């Protein structure tokens, strides 16, 4: 047969991988894909359809999991006979998703109706009209209070800017400090959203080496000197993806480099809650009040759908005004309802109850996860960490990720966090976004995929 090119244009709102999986099932059933026929290689089909390779990989993995195709290493993927795979497994289609760092939303759901009832009893105009460009004063006060209660730092509500999620705060901070083509310094493996923003905005990323406490100050100093970069982005508390945390001394050393090199620092502290059990350390923005943007939010600590984030610009009104000009141009004002739900939960103490339940859940999950993965993972700085880091070569990470996906577990794509794989590479395992029992089963699949890769490596050496 000529090379198969499915019709996935009418996706009807389905994820692209699901539309491609459906096309495999449909064409197999109709005979267009007869038993034994070889499917196009992942990259070739992605190019034919104008979609990502990862989308094809995910669709093929789901088809293999459900018995529609089978893959042979080095040979490709082949359609099975129609007597195989006729009955799908009872679980809903799609792999178990360990790719996203989400706080489990179930802890917040019981409190939602009461918060909505209070909102309805308050001034409706505050919810239906445009919010102030920097966010309502009461919301900014709640964000400042929550920052203290999560162990971050005292924030000045008058300087705060409320954002539709912490990632929007990051995009704003980068927009006012960077120009297309400029270099942004960051950890050698970093938050995937930072890479996405850099791709869209045309920034260059330079990865900086880490040690057990995060970014190495000498490496940062050298990178700043070699690139002439003006801005550095760091996640000092439970760094994403490694789970490492800067000590007080390390933060002082980083601050000294920032001052000596005249850098602007963007501090992403969305994981502050999960380090609340650790000895107190100053936020980098406390050490660099005139040179640091500080980003916080409630999506990681309360509920992902709140999209309640905030940005504290450096002291001096010019940075704040620059950010507000971008807000007016891009979206005029933050959304109101989610931010007011957050404000009510903080005012009534509900936020503390939700966060406490999430921390208890996270601690239990992490303990169970470590019992399964053992020494394959770095032990994160906090017993409440949302994710685990499995250090390994970039090639090994790709192989293990693909093996796990074929077995029904989706991991964070290794390339999505990698900035300089020569300095740092591995796999991130997110623990909180799925049912705890599913998490344990998924981790066992990952360990089997890792074991298979290790065995293959040993055979290659022999």
N, C-alpha and C positions, 0 to 999 in steps of 0.2 A: 504494500500500500504506500501511497505518497505520504509525506510527513503529515501527521495528524495536527489539525489546527481547529480547536473547538470554538463554538460560539458562546461567549460569555458576556456579550454586550448587554443583554437584558437581565442584569443581576438583580433588579427589583429591590434594591436596598440591602441585599445579602452581602456579607464580606466576600471579597473577590476569591479567596481560597475556597469558600463554600460553593460559589458559582462554578469554579473550575472542577471541584470534586463532583458536583451534580452532573457536569458535562461528561466526566469520565463514566459515571454510573449510567447515564442515559445512552451514551454511544456504545458502551459495552452491551447493554441490554438490547439495543437495536441491531447489533451486529456490525456497526461501523467500526468498532474496535473489536475484532475477532480474538478469540482465545489464542494466546501465544504471541500476539503482536507486540512489538516493542514501542513504548512511548518515547517521545522525543526527550533528549537530555534536558535537565532543568533549565540550563542557561539558554538553550536554543528555543524552548517553548516560551520562556520569559521574553526573549527578544521578539519572537513572532507576535506575541500578544501585547507587547508594550507594558508589561507588568514587572514587578520585582521578582528576583530569583527566590526570595524567601516565601513569596505567595505560592509559587509552584511547589516548592519543597513541602509546604504545609498541606497543600491539597494532595500531593502524592502520598504523604505520610498517612493522611486520613484514609485514603483509598486502600493503602496497604493494611492499615489497622483493621479495616472492615472486610478484608479478603478480596477486594476487587482486582488488585494487582499484587505482584510480588517483586522485590528488588534483589538483584544478584550483584554483589560487589564486583566492580570492574566490568560488568556486562550491561547493566541498565535495569529499567523497570518494565515488566511484562504483564500483559493482561491475563488474569486467571480464567479458567473455564467457568461457564455459567452455573455449574453445580457447586461452585465454591463461593462462599461469602454471600449467600442469598439472604441470610437473616442478619441484620445489623445487631450489634450488642445493645443491651438495654439502656446503657448510659447515653445521654444526649450526645449528638455528633460533636466532634471537635476534641482536641487534646486537652489534658489537664494543664491549666495555664499557671506556670511558675515564672512567668516573664515580667509580671507587673508588681511593683512595690506599692501595694494598696493597704490602707488600714481596713480591717474587716468592718463593713458598714452595719452589720447586724447589731452591734452594740449601740448605735445611735438611733436606730429605727423606733424603739419604744417611746422615745421622747419627742418624736417629730410632731405628732398630732397636737400635743399641748402647746408646743412652740407656735404652730400655725394658728391655734385658737387665740393665743395672746396677740399674735400679729394682727389678726382680724379685728381684735378689740382696740388696737391702737389706731393712730392716725393713718387711714388708708392712703392719703396723699403722699406720705413718706415712702410708700412702697410703689405707687403707680407713677409718680413723677420722677424726673431725672434726679439722681443723687448728686450731691456736691462733687465737683470734679476730683477732689482728693478723698472722697468718701464721707459719709455722715460722721459728725463728731462723736456720737455715741458708739459707732462701730470702731472708730479709731481708738477710743478709750478702752473698749473691750480687747482690741488687739494688743494694746500696751499692757493691760492687766494679764492677758493670757501669756504674753512673752515672759513676764516675771514668774508666773505660776508653773511654766514649763522649764524653768531654770535657765533661761537664755540671758536676758539683760533688760534693764529698765529702758523703755522707749519713750520718747517725747511724742505724745499724741499730736501735737501741733506740726511736727515734721513728717509724720507718717503719711503715706499714700496707700490707700486701699486698692487692691488689684483683684482681678478675676482669676485667682490662683497664683501661687508663688512663681510659676513659670512665666506668667505675664510680667511679674515684677522683674524677673531676670532679663526678659526681652527688653523692658524699658531701660534698665540700668545699662545694658549693652548698647542700646540705641543712642544714648546720650554720651557715651564714653568712647565709642568705636566708630570707625569709618570702614566702608567696604575695602577689602584688601589688607586691613590692619591685622596684626597678630595678637591673639588672645592667649595668654599663658594659663594653663590649667593642669590638673593632675594627669598623669600618663594614661589613666583610665578614669573616665568622668561620667557625669550624668548624661544620659542619652539625649535629653532635651536640649542641653547645651550644644551638642553636635548638630542637632536639627536646626537650631536658631542660626548657628554659624554657617551652615550650608545655605540657608535661605538668604541670609544677610551678606554673604560673601566675606566672612571673617576667616582668617587662617588660624588654626589651632596649633599650639606647640605644647606637647606633653612634657611634664616635669617629673623627675624620678621621685618615688615615695620610699619611705622606710616604714617601720612598724607604727610610727606616729603620724603618718601622712606625708605631705610634701617636705622634702629635704631642703633646708634653708640655703645651703651652698649651691644645690642644683638650681634653685629658683634664682639665686643671684647670677649664676652663669647664664641661664636662659635669658634673663632680662638684659644682660650685657650683650649677648650674641645677637639677639633679635631686635633690640631697641623697642620692645613692646612697652605699652603704657598701661595695660590693664591685666590683672590676674583674677581669675575666678577660682574659688576654693570652697570645699565642703569640709569644714574642720571637725564636725561632730558626726560620728558614724558615717564616714565618707562613703559615698555611692560611686563604685560598687563594692569597695573592700570592707567596709564596716570598721575602719580604723578611726582613732580619735586623737587629736592633738592635745598634748599636755599643756599646762600653763607655760612652762619654759619654752616649749616649741612655738607657742603662739607669740611669745615675746620675740623670739628669734625671727619669725616670719615678719612680724611688724617692723623689726629693725631693717630687714631687707627692703620692704616696701618703702620705708622712709628714705633709705639711702639711695634707692634707684628712682625715687619720685613716681612710684606706681600708684594707680588707683586700684583698690581691692574691692571685689564683689564677694561678699560672704553669704553663702547659702546655708541657712541653719534650720531647714525644715524638719530635721530629725532630732531637734533639741529634746523633745519629750522623751525619746527613747534612751537618752543619756542622763536622765534626771537622777538615776540612782548612783551616778559616779561622782567623785570629788569635784567640787565646783571649780570652774575655770572661767577666765574672762572671755567674752566674745571678742573676736578680732576688731569689731566695730567700736568696742570700748577702748581698745588700745590705739585705734586709728580714727578717732571721731571726725577728723577733717579729711580723711582720705578713703573711707570705706562706706560702701553701700551694704546694708544689711537686709536680707530677705527672710521672711517667715511666712507661716501659713497654717491653716487648720485642716487641710485635706489629708495630710499624713497622720494627724493626731486625733481627728474626730470622725470625719466622713469625707470620702473623695468627692462626692457630689456638691459639697458646700461651695467649692471654688473660692474659699475665703483666704486671700493672701494679702501681704503687705510689704511695702518697701520703705526703708528708712534711708534717705539720701545722706551724704556727708553734711556736716555742719556748714553753714553758709548758704544763703538763699538761692544762689545761682543754680545749684544742682537740682534743687526741688522744683524751681520754676522751669528748668529745662525738661524735667520729667513730665510736669503737668502740661506743657505744650504738646508733648507727644501723646499724652492721654486724650487731650481735646481733639487732636488730629486723627487719632486711630479709632477711638470708641467713645469719646466724649465724657463718659462717666462710668464708674463701676456699676454692675448690676446690684440690685438692692435686696431682694428677698433672702437669698442664701446668706448674705452678710448679716442681715438682721436676725436670722435664726441663730447664727453663730453668736451674735451679741447677746441674745436672750439666754442662750445656754451658759455663757460666761457669767452674766449677771445673776442667774439663778443657781449657780453651782452645778448645773447639769453637765457642763463641759468637763469638770473634774471627775464626775462619776463615769462618764463615757471613757475618758482617758484612762482612768484606773482599770476599768474592765479590759480595755485594749491592751494595757501593759501586762495585766495578768495573763491574758490570752497569748500575747507575744512571748512571754517568758516560758509558758508551757510548751508552745510550739517549738521554740528554739531548743529547749532541752530534749524534746523528742527527736528533733531533726539531727542534733549532734550525736545522739545515740545511734542514728542510722548511718550518717556520713563519716563519723569518726575523724581520723586525722587527715582525711582528704580535704577538709575545709579549714581555713583559718578560724580560730576562735575570735569572734568579734569583741570589741571593747566592752559592750554592754550585754547583760543577760536578757535585755528586751529587744535586741536587734531584729529588724524586719527581714533581713536577708543574710545569706551566707556567701562567702567568696571561696571558690575552689581554684587556687592558682595552678596554671598549666600553660603549656605553649599555645600559641594562637592556633596552630594547625590541629593540635589535640582537642582544643576547645571546640573547634568547628566540627570535628568528627564526632565527639561525644554528644554535642547538641543535635546533630542530625540523627544519630542513633537513637537518642531519647525521643525525638519527634516521631520517628518511625514507630516507636513503641507506645506512643500516645501521650508524651509529655512535652510541652512547649517551654523552652527556656529563653531567657533574654539573649537575643542574637549577640554573639561575642563581639562582632564588629561594631555594634551600636554604642558600646561604651569605650572601645579602644581608641586611644589617640596615638600612642606610641607603643605598639605591641612588643618592641624590642626591650622596653623598660618594664612593662607590666602587662600580663595577659591572664585570662582565666574565664571562669563561668560564674555568673551570679544566679543564686537560687532564691527566689522570693517565696516567703513562707506564709503570708497572711491573707492572700487573695482568694484562697479556695478552702473548702471544708478540710478540717484537720485530718480526718481519715484519708481523704483524697491526697492531701499533702504527703502523708507517710507513704502511701502506695507509690506516688510519683517519685519520691526521693529514692525508693528502692529501685525503681526503673532507671533513674539517673546513675545510681551506683553500679547497676549491672552494665549500663552503657560504658561507664568509666572503666570497669574491670575488663570488659571486652577490648577496649582500646589499649589498656596496659598490657594485656596478653599479646595483642597484635604487635605492640612495640617490642616486647621481649622476644617474640619469634623473629622479628626483623633483625634484632641484634645478634641472635644466635646464628 
